[in-house]
Amino acid sequence: MSRNAPPTLSGWGLLDRPGVEHRSEDLAAVTRGAVLTRGLGRSYGDSSLPPPGTLDVAGSSRADRVLAFDPATGVLRAEAGFSLNALNQLFLPRGFFSPVTPGTSFVTLGGAVAADVHGKNHHRDGCFGEHVRSLTLRVADGRRVECSRTVEPELFRATLGGMGLTGHVLEVEFQLARVPSPWIVFESERVPNVDAYVDALKEAAPRWPMTVGWIDCVSRGKNLGRGILIKGRWAEATEAPPRPPPAKGKLAIPFLFPDWVINPLSIRAFNFLYYWKHWQRQRAGIMTPDAFFYPLDALLHWNRIYGRRGFTQYQCVLPDAAGRGAARRFMEKLTALGGASFLCVIKDCGPEGTGMLSFPMPGISIAVDMAVTDKTQSIVDALNAFVISEGGRIYLAKDAFTRPGDFRRMEPRLDAFLSVRRKWDPAGRIRSAQSVRLLGDSP
């Protein structure tokens, strides 16, 4: 970076934009006049980056205090910068866990609300927002506003999954899940193709509260979408080891890898080895919550593997109404486009949530990491056309390339969200690089 170049911020996909993050323990103060609040920067695209021409955003990570907790009910109130990682460290030994968690614990409560994150238990417990009782926001005109399902309910619903565009989240009150032990009972199985995978996922859903799996998105023909399905539940005290899970050190990627490391040959080799590493047809046992929920958190800065060009994650949900073959059709489209990846994850989704723009709907969620190349935009355009034809939609927390017309075609709830947003922010003061790209906000 030259001496006169502005500082930059990036999302987890390493796509840089000019920006400066201002952090303070007094989040209410640092959000005054800010266009956006940013948590730990784990959204993949441009949703936590300032709009073009604006550098300053508020950072919430230092505002991380627990404000109230009722051990009888499990209701917790904390500042928006309190992370799921800190939550789990503090409350898991006390028999509580986040009611919903995404695939990383390095997410703030404010970020969990803004993205209305979902996890391996969506088919049972919905998104994070289903467990939120109330929110404190600083809205665009500077006021502090409490909202809930009964107080300013439209603002509450628009904020869940609203990508931080309805106001700065200052405090979150929500219900923790009580767990019988700090261990997970799991079963895993190898499945030969994507159709068998979807069948196994749907068969497991009534019996297992948590399901997820990796699939091979390189192999074709009869092996298309072969993968590993993992099912889990919290272990009862009588099933669990006598001691809590040991603290384990984490490895870290110390530098950006050369761009050539991610190539078709390395991707194909990884998919082959990862599939056959599960050499047994089925496995069962006990594992730690970190290994079950957050396998990638064990490798800090793993996004650096993609090099300076960065990467994006394409995540969509294909509705049950599209039929059993929708996942196969998606995989056929993806492989034909050359969107092969190390990481392709499929999850089962339950009912649509409270949030006006919450991502999941009843169906199958597919998430694919892709290194950014000169073909990425055309791949995303083609995948979006397919998802629209199947009646699905994308996840805004991962998106960096969707065009505004495509987003509008896949999101019939958008007008209702924009109406609430205009009511609370008629001048469009709170905005992001993503809202400029997708919603037509002024830079």
C-alpha positions in Angstrom: 0.0 0.0 0.0 1.4 3.4 -0.9 1.8 6.1 1.6 -1.2 8.1 0.3 -3.5 5.1 -0.2 -6.4 5.0 2.2 -6.6 2.1 4.7 -8.7 -0.9 3.8 -11.2 -3.3 5.4 -12.2 -6.7 4.1 -14.7 -9.3 4.7 -13.8 -13.0 5.3 -13.4 -13.4 1.5 -10.5 -11.0 1.5 -12.1 -8.6 -0.9 -10.7 -5.2 0.2 -12.5 -1.9 0.2 -11.3 1.5 1.6 -12.4 1.8 5.2 -11.5 2.6 8.8 -13.1 0.8 11.8 -13.5 2.8 15.0 -13.8 0.6 18.1 -14.9 1.6 21.6 -16.3 0.0 24.7 -19.0 2.7 24.4 -20.8 1.4 21.3 -23.6 3.9 21.7 -21.0 6.7 21.3 -19.0 5.3 18.4 -22.2 4.6 16.3 -23.2 8.3 16.4 -23.1 9.3 12.7 -21.7 6.0 11.5 -23.0 4.6 8.3 -22.6 1.0 9.5 -21.6 -1.2 12.5 -19.2 -4.1 11.9 -18.5 -7.0 14.2 -15.7 -9.5 13.7 -15.8 -9.2 9.9 -16.8 -12.8 9.2 -19.4 -12.0 6.5 -17.8 -13.2 3.3 -18.6 -10.4 0.9 -19.3 -6.6 1.2 -22.1 -6.5 3.8 -19.8 -5.3 6.6 -17.9 -2.8 4.4 -18.6 0.9 4.0 -20.1 2.2 0.9 -17.9 3.8 -1.8 -16.7 7.3 -0.8 -17.2 6.6 2.9 -14.4 5.3 5.1 -15.6 5.3 8.7 -17.6 2.5 10.3 -18.2 1.6 13.9 -16.7 -1.6 15.3 -18.6 -3.4 18.0 -16.0 -6.0 19.2 -14.9 -4.0 22.3 -18.5 -3.6 23.5 -18.7 -7.2 24.7 -20.1 -7.1 28.2 -22.7 -9.5 29.7 -25.5 -7.2 31.0 -27.8 -9.7 32.6 -28.3 -13.4 32.9 -31.1 -15.5 34.6 -29.8 -19.0 35.3 -33.3 -20.2 36.0 -34.6 -19.3 32.5 -31.4 -19.1 30.5 -32.2 -15.6 29.3 -29.1 -13.6 28.5 -28.7 -9.9 27.7 -25.4 -8.7 26.3 -23.8 -6.0 24.3 -23.7 -6.5 20.5 -20.0 -7.1 20.4 -20.1 -10.2 22.7 -19.0 -13.1 20.5 -20.3 -16.7 20.4 -16.8 -17.9 21.2 -16.9 -15.9 24.4 -20.4 -17.0 25.1 -19.6 -20.7 24.8 -16.5 -20.4 26.9 -18.4 -18.7 29.7 -21.7 -20.6 29.6 -21.0 -24.1 28.3 -19.4 -25.1 31.7 -22.6 -23.9 33.3 -24.8 -26.1 31.1 -25.9 -23.5 28.4 -25.0 -23.1 24.8 -26.0 -20.7 22.0 -29.4 -21.8 20.7 -28.2 -21.5 17.1 -24.6 -21.2 15.8 -23.2 -20.8 12.4 -20.0 -22.7 11.3 -17.7 -20.3 13.2 -17.8 -19.1 16.8 -16.0 -15.9 15.8 -19.3 -14.0 15.3 -20.7 -11.2 17.5 -24.3 -11.2 18.7 -24.9 -8.1 16.6 -23.6 -10.0 13.5 -25.7 -13.0 14.4 -28.8 -10.8 14.4 -27.9 -8.8 11.3 -27.4 -12.0 9.3 -30.0 -14.0 11.3 -27.5 -16.9 11.3 -28.6 -20.5 11.0 -26.8 -23.7 11.8 -26.9 -27.5 11.8 -30.2 -27.4 13.8 -32.3 -25.2 11.5 -34.7 -27.9 10.7 -35.5 -28.1 14.5 -34.8 -24.7 16.0 -34.8 -22.2 13.2 -32.5 -19.2 12.9 -30.9 -17.2 15.7 -33.6 -14.6 15.5 -36.3 -17.1 16.6 -34.6 -17.1 20.1 -34.2 -13.3 20.3 -36.5 -11.6 22.8 -35.6 -8.0 22.3 -33.1 -5.6 20.7 -31.7 -2.2 21.5 -30.9 -0.2 18.4 -29.5 3.2 17.6 -31.6 4.2 14.6 -30.6 6.6 11.9 -31.9 9.8 13.7 -29.7 9.0 16.8 -32.5 7.6 19.1 -32.1 4.5 21.1 -35.1 2.2 20.4 -36.1 -1.0 22.0 -37.9 -3.4 19.8 -39.4 -6.9 20.1 -42.2 -9.0 18.8 -44.7 -6.7 20.7 -42.8 -3.4 20.7 -42.1 -1.9 17.2 -42.5 -5.4 15.8 -41.9 -4.4 12.2 -38.5 -2.9 13.1 -37.7 -6.0 15.0 -38.6 -8.3 12.0 -36.7 -6.1 9.6 -33.6 -6.1 11.8 -33.4 -9.9 11.9 -31.5 -10.7 8.7 -31.5 -7.0 7.7 -27.7 -6.9 7.3 -27.4 -4.0 9.7 -29.4 -1.6 7.5 -32.2 -0.8 10.0 -30.1 0.6 12.8 -27.0 -0.1 14.9 -27.6 -3.1 17.1 -26.4 -2.1 20.6 -27.8 -4.9 22.9 -29.4 -8.3 22.3 -31.6 -10.3 24.7 -32.1 -13.9 23.8 -32.8 -17.4 25.1 -29.8 -19.7 25.6 -30.3 -23.5 25.1 -29.8 -25.7 28.2 -27.6 -28.7 27.4 -27.1 -31.9 29.4 -23.4 -32.1 29.0 -20.5 -30.4 27.0 -20.2 -33.3 24.6 -21.8 -34.3 21.3 -23.0 -37.8 20.3 -22.5 -38.2 16.6 -23.0 -40.6 13.7 -21.4 -40.1 10.3 -21.9 -42.0 7.0 -20.4 -42.1 3.6 -23.0 -41.6 0.8 -22.4 -42.4 -2.9 -24.0 -39.5 -4.6 -26.0 -36.3 -4.1 -29.4 -38.0 -4.5 -28.5 -40.5 -1.8 -27.2 -37.7 0.3 -30.5 -35.7 0.2 -32.5 -38.9 1.0 -30.2 -39.6 4.0 -30.5 -36.0 5.2 -34.2 -36.0 5.0 -34.4 -39.4 6.7 -32.2 -38.2 9.6 -34.1 -35.0 10.2 -36.9 -36.4 12.4 -34.4 -38.3 14.5 -31.4 -36.0 14.8 -31.6 -32.4 16.0 -28.4 -31.5 14.1 -27.3 -32.5 10.6 -24.8 -31.3 8.1 -22.5 -32.7 5.5 -19.7 -32.2 3.0 -20.0 -33.3 -0.6 -17.6 -33.7 -3.4 -18.4 -31.2 -6.1 -15.8 -32.3 -8.6 -16.7 -35.9 -9.3 -19.4 -36.5 -12.0 -21.6 -39.2 -13.3 -22.7 -41.8 -10.7 -20.4 -40.2 -8.1 -21.7 -36.6 -8.5 -22.2 -35.1 -5.1 -20.9 -38.1 -3.1 -20.2 -37.0 0.4 -20.2 -37.5 4.2 -23.3 -36.9 6.3 -22.8 -36.0 10.0 -25.6 -36.2 12.5 -25.4 -35.1 16.1 -27.2 -34.4 19.4 -26.0 -33.3 22.8 -24.8 -36.2 24.9 -26.8 -37.0 28.1 -24.8 -36.9 31.3 -24.7 -40.7 31.5 -23.2 -40.9 28.0 -20.6 -38.1 28.3 -17.0 -38.5 29.4 -16.5 -37.6 33.1 -14.4 -34.5 32.3 -15.1 -31.5 30.1 -13.5 -31.2 26.7 -9.9 -30.2 26.9 -8.7 -26.9 25.6 -6.8 -27.3 22.4 -4.3 -25.0 20.8 -5.1 -23.7 17.3 -2.9 -23.6 14.3 -2.8 -20.6 12.1 -2.0 -19.8 8.4 0.7 -17.2 8.8 0.6 -15.6 5.4 -1.3 -15.4 2.1 -0.8 -18.5 0.0 0.3 -18.0 -3.7 -2.7 -17.9 -6.0 -1.6 -21.1 -7.8 -2.2 -23.3 -4.7 -5.9 -23.4 -5.5 -6.2 -25.1 -8.8 -8.3 -27.8 -10.4 -5.7 -30.5 -9.6 -5.4 -29.6 -5.9 -9.2 -29.3 -5.5 -9.7 -32.7 -7.1 -7.0 -34.3 -4.9 -8.5 -32.8 -1.8 -12.0 -34.0 -2.6 -10.8 -37.5 -3.3 -8.7 -37.8 -0.2 -11.4 -36.2 2.1 -14.1 -38.6 0.9 -12.0 -41.7 1.3 -10.6 -40.6 4.6 -14.0 -41.7 5.9 -13.0 -45.3 4.9 -15.7 -46.8 7.1 -19.2 -46.8 5.7 -20.5 -45.5 9.1 -18.9 -44.2 12.3 -20.3 -43.3 15.7 -19.0 -41.8 18.9 -18.5 -38.8 21.1 -16.9 -35.6 20.0 -16.3 -32.1 21.3 -18.6 -29.2 20.4 -15.8 -27.3 18.7 -15.0 -30.3 16.5 -18.7 -30.7 15.6 -19.8 -27.1 15.2 -16.6 -25.3 14.3 -14.1 -27.6 12.5 -12.6 -24.7 10.5 -12.0 -22.6 13.6 -9.2 -24.9 14.6 -7.2 -23.3 11.7 -7.0 -19.6 12.2 -6.9 -17.4 9.2 -7.7 -20.3 6.9 -9.1 -17.8 4.4 -5.5 -16.9 3.5 -5.2 -20.2 1.6 -7.0 -18.5 -1.3 -4.3 -15.9 -1.7 -4.5 -12.3 -2.7 -7.3 -12.8 -5.1 -9.6 -13.9 -2.3 -12.7 -16.0 -2.5 -16.4 -15.9 -2.3 -19.0 -18.3 -1.0 -22.1 -19.0 -3.0 -24.9 -20.1 -0.7 -28.4 -20.7 -1.8 -31.5 -22.5 -0.6 -33.5 -24.7 -2.9 -37.0 -25.2 -1.7 -38.7 -28.5 -1.1 -41.2 -27.5 -3.7 -38.4 -27.8 -6.4 -38.4 -31.5 -5.8 -35.8 -34.1 -4.8 -33.7 -33.6 -7.9 -33.0 -29.9 -7.3 -29.7 -30.5 -5.5 -28.5 -32.8 -8.4 -29.5 -30.2 -11.0 -27.5 -27.6 -9.0 -24.5 -29.8 -8.8 -24.6 -30.5 -12.5 -24.8 -26.8 -13.2 -21.9 -26.1 -10.8 -19.6 -28.7 -12.3 -20.4 -27.7 -15.8 -19.5 -24.1 -15.0 -16.2 -25.0 -13.4 -17.2 -23.9 -9.9 -15.3 -26.8 -8.2 -14.4 -26.2 -4.6 -12.6 -27.7 -1.5 -15.7 -26.9 0.5 -19.3 -27.7 -0.4 -21.7 -28.0 2.4 -25.4 -29.1 2.3 -27.8 -28.6 5.2 -31.5 -29.2 5.8 -33.6 -26.2 6.3 -36.9 -25.8 8.2 -39.6 -23.2 8.2 -39.0 -19.6 7.1 -38.1 -17.4 10.1 -39.4 -14.2 11.6 -36.9 -11.9 9.9 -38.2 -10.2 6.8 -35.0 -11.1 4.8 -34.0 -14.2 6.8 -32.3 -16.6 4.4 -33.6 -20.2 5.0 -36.9 -21.7 3.8 -38.0 -25.4 3.9 -35.5 -27.1 1.6 -31.8 -27.7 1.0 -29.1 -25.2 1.6 -25.9 -25.5 -0.5 -22.8 -23.5 0.2 -19.8 -23.6 -2.1 -16.5 -21.7 -1.6 -14.9 -20.5 -4.8 -11.6 -18.7 -5.5 -12.2 -15.4 -7.2 -11.2 -15.4 -10.9 -12.2 -13.5 -14.0 -15.0 -16.1 -14.4 -16.6 -15.7 -10.9 -19.2 -13.1 -12.0 -20.4 -15.2 -14.9 -20.6 -18.3 -12.6 -22.6 -16.5 -10.0 -24.9 -15.1 -12.7 -25.6 -18.6 -14.1 -26.1 -20.1 -10.6 -28.5 -17.2 -9.7 -30.5 -17.8 -12.9 -30.8 -21.5 -11.9 -31.8 -20.7 -8.3 -34.4 -18.2 -9.4 -35.9 -20.8 -11.8 -36.1 -23.3 -8.9 -37.8 -20.7 -6.5 -34.8 -20.4 -4.2 -32.7 -17.5 -2.9 -29.2 -16.6 -1.8 -27.7 -15.8 1.6 -26.7 -12.1 1.8 -24.0 -12.7 4.5 -22.0 -14.6 1.9 -22.7 -12.7 -1.2 -20.4 -10.3 -3.1 -21.4 -10.8 -6.8 -25.2 -11.0 -7.1 -26.7 -8.3 -9.4 -29.6 -6.2 -8.1 -32.1 -7.5 -10.7 -31.4 -11.1 -9.8 -31.8 -10.4 -6.0 -35.1 -8.7 -6.6 -36.4 -11.6 -8.7 -35.5 -14.1 -5.9 -36.8 -12.0 -3.0 -40.5 -11.2 -3.0 -40.2 -9.9 0.6 -37.9 -7.1 -0.4 -40.5 -4.4 -0.8 -41.8 -4.9 2.7 -38.3 -4.7 4.1 -37.5 -1.5 2.2 -40.8 0.1 3.4 -39.8 -0.5 7.0 -36.3 0.7 6.4 -37.5 3.9 4.8 -39.8 4.6 7.7 -36.8 4.5 10.2 -34.2 5.9 7.9 -35.8 8.1 5.2 -32.5 9.7 4.2 -30.7 6.4 3.8 -28.0 7.2 6.3 -27.3 3.6 7.3 -25.8 1.8 4.3 -23.1 -0.6 3.2 -21.1 -1.5 0.1 -23.6 -4.3 -0.3 -26.7 -2.1 0.0 -25.2 0.2 -2.7 -24.6 -2.8 -5.0 -27.9 -4.6 -4.4 -30.5 -2.0 -3.2 -29.4 1.1 -5.2 -28.4 3.1 -2.1 -26.4 6.3 -2.8 -22.6 5.9 -2.3 
